C-alpha cells in the first residue's frame, strides 16, 4: 500500500514512459529508498516502510518539481 502511494505520487502527473521510471528506480535505489528483489520486484526499504517517512520524502522531492 505504501509503495503504491509512493509510485502514484511520483508518476501520476507525468506521462508514464520507461526512461523516467528507470531513472527514478536508479535514484531511489541509490538513496536506499527502494530495493529490487531477486525476481525484479520493487519494495520499500525498512526506513521508508511507513507513511510518515514516505510523505517526508515526497515533501523533500516536491521542492524540485515545477
Buried (B, 14 or more C-beta within 10 A) or exposed (E): EBBEEBBEBBBEEEEEEEEEBEEBBEEBBEEEBBEEEEEEEBEBBEEBEEEEBBBEBBEEBEEEEE
